[in-house]
Amino acid sequence: MNDAALTTADMFRRLIRTTGPISLSQFMGESNARYYAGKDPIGTRGDFITAPEISQMFGELIGLWLADMWMRAGRRDPVYYVELGPGRGTLAKDALRSAKRYGLNMQPHFIEGSPALREIQRAAVPGVIHHDDFSTVPANGPLLVVGNEFFDALPVRQLVRAAEGWRERMVALEGDAFVFAAGSQPMDAAVPDGWRQAVQGAIIETCPGASAVMADIAARLKRQGGAGLFIDYGHADMRGGSTLQAVRNHRKVDPFSSPGEADLTAHVDFATLAQVAQASGARWLGTVTQGEWLKRLGIDMRTEALARQAPHYKTALDQARHRLTADDQMGLLFKVMGLAAPVWTGGTGFSDS
């Protein structure tokens, strides 16, 4: 069997048998790279649905927030809309349309590695410019950055407290089955002070890739001006335990069951990202639940306005609002973190005022 015919699981099995256990970070990173490369995973025919696909209101309120920040900063031009992992381009399309009502015309730039999704995005947002990473994003004007369900798909590193001390959590084999195993190298130096003496079996997650991306964005905001919104499921403070999960056909599955064919994700550690952003020079506006943020931005009024325009859609609009904001839906689990350049004022939605 040639390499092209091998499944991701087969490739991992061959690698582990040849070289020994691999890191969870490698397992997750290579699985997602293959998963996203050749398919559109979003929507009823895919594996999951994101907030922009639930309702246009989500993207519209983001566009409104970006326009407000831009106006407070003196309507600087040129200004660039930069979205990380923009899915089908739906959020960008709605946000750009909403922002344009307030005179904000942004040139769209997408950070996207999937060839399949790039084609869909070009159709949704004509004229978009694609980038493999942040390094080629324009440096001559303010950036308005959005990342919705981007950081959760970046590979995490897990550390486990073994009997002899902290070790990296690896992926090994028992027969043909993937299993977790503790690595052989001591990792105590990589563990935060408050976790050094944790009980045996304790697990902590870190995401070096997320920290690197956030540091780059924050440094750009400090240097060029701008603001950013980052929406994902996660927690506002560092917590222990594994949050690794996999979704396929809109159902949770065993992360080891079908690598490369399911979406592997982990909860985002917003506390660490906020610290990284501030250390890199950006102003942290806060981290709040998605439900609270959308309500403060006026999703209730927007729902009512749309229902007046199209009364036959009222039930669907109410259902969409509920799914985006209710505590037992996306409202509590998903968080919104805001950043801005030090000299940019404002930050509606991150406080009661």
Secondary structure by P-SEA (a helix, b strand, c coil): cccccccaaaaaaaaaaacccccaaaaaaaaaaaaacccccccccccccccccccaaaaaaaaaaaaaaaaaacccccbbbbbcccccaaaaaaaaaaaaaaccccbbbbbcccaaaaaaaaaaccbbbbbcccccccccbbbbbbbcccccccbbbbbbbcccccccbbbbbcccbbbbbbcccccccccccccccccccbbbbbbaaaaaaaaaaaaaaaaccccccccccccccccccccccccccccccccccccccbbbbbbbaaaaaaaaaaaacccccccccaaaaaaaacaaaaaaaaaaacccaaaaaaaaaaaacccccccccbbbbbbbccccccccccccc
